[in-house]
Amino acid sequence: MTAIDFRYLNEPDMIEAGVTDIARCVDVMEEALVLMRKGDYIMAGENHNSHGAMITFPQQPEFPGMPADGPDRRFMAMPAYLGGRFGTTGVKWYGSNAENRKRGLPRSIHLFTLNDSDTGAPLAVMSANLLSAYRTGAVPGVGVKHLAKADAEVVAIIGPGVMGRTTLAATLALRPSVTTVKVKGRSTAGLQAFVEYVKETHPQVREVIACETIEDAVDGADIVVAATTTDFGGSPAFPYFPKSALKPGALLLLPAAARFDDDFIVNDARLVLDARGLYDAWAEEYGTQAYELLGIPGTHFHDLLRAGELPESKLEEIADVATGAIPARRDDEEIILYSVGGMPVEDVAWATELYRTAQERSIGTVLDLWDSPALA
């Protein structure tokens, strides 16, 4: 049999297949993170842990037609293999440009290709903006599942964008006790849009409060979400969270830029990573610039580790919590910083789950690659 076909899933197809089912996505992300902890995965690079490969542009291009550098102006390919019941390989490919928003488009436009791991044949080509957004919110959700207080009532969102929305959705799915959402944003329009979104989408939330400062937002919050994209000003411009403003027992979900005092990180906070290998790879690839370029707090934890200021035992992994290898909450007072870097393994897991649903329910369009290859 030489014929190969694949399934094309546009965005409405993805929705029909369940891409917005955040609770299901959290379960799949937990499964993927546990497989990673066992080592049953491969990502890019010789270290097999690379986030992906990126194209950026010069500030002053030498050639006509070459794009100039700008806010979040890049292309990126994120390939991975994931084992277990998944056993598939795939790549998320996207272009990103903050100027897209002026055209009514998302900042990044994503496409995902899922492949058979044996032959390399394509299984599916998918619209991937929702795929990426929901897995991004679901990985912090694994932290909520295991590390947040069972009776959490107040959530603070710093950065009311797409990442803030999907992380909040995961949080509310796992902690129905939440009744109050506090939000801090950069623009009045973005802030108001988020407030209206929460009121319309999440009826369990009785009160949505727009805040002017981070300190006001995190005051009394059981769960804090840092969802602000990296600032070109580097770490001094990242959202700053002083220990004095945080509620004892708070869980901080950190899938984006955030800054803390080193003394708090080293001596007081409990530190949990989504996957240690990712931070080792970033340190190898970017050195001490990883935190400045990416903003993910775990890269700074890694800086402190390499500098001899943080003991190895301080860096825990969420998969060990999920499997019971280490405790979830040790007490109701500990403040937990959960760093989330985002990995293509997660895209592969969620894409495979949705592809198999689409197959079972005949969702999408089946396209021919060939009946037999012209060259073989």
Secondary structure, DSSP 8 states (H G I E B T S, - for coil): ---EEEEEE-HHHHHHHTTT-HHHHHHHHHHHHHHHHHT-EEEBSTTS-B--EEEE--SS-SSTT-----TT-EEEEEEEEETTTT-EEEEEEEEE-GGGGGGT--SEEEEEEEEETTT--EEEEEE-HHHHHHHHHHHHHHHHHHHS-TT--EEEEES-SHHHHHHHHHHHHH-TT--EEEEE-SSHHHHHHHHHHHHHH-TT--EEEE-SSHHHHHTT-SEEEE-B---TT-GGGS-B--GGGS-TT-EEEESSB-B--HHHHHHT-EEEES-HHHHHHHHHHHGGGHHHHH--HHHHHHHHHHTTSS-GGGEEEHHHHHTTSS-S-S-SS--EEEE----HHHHHHHHHHHHHHHHHHT-SEEEEEESS-S--
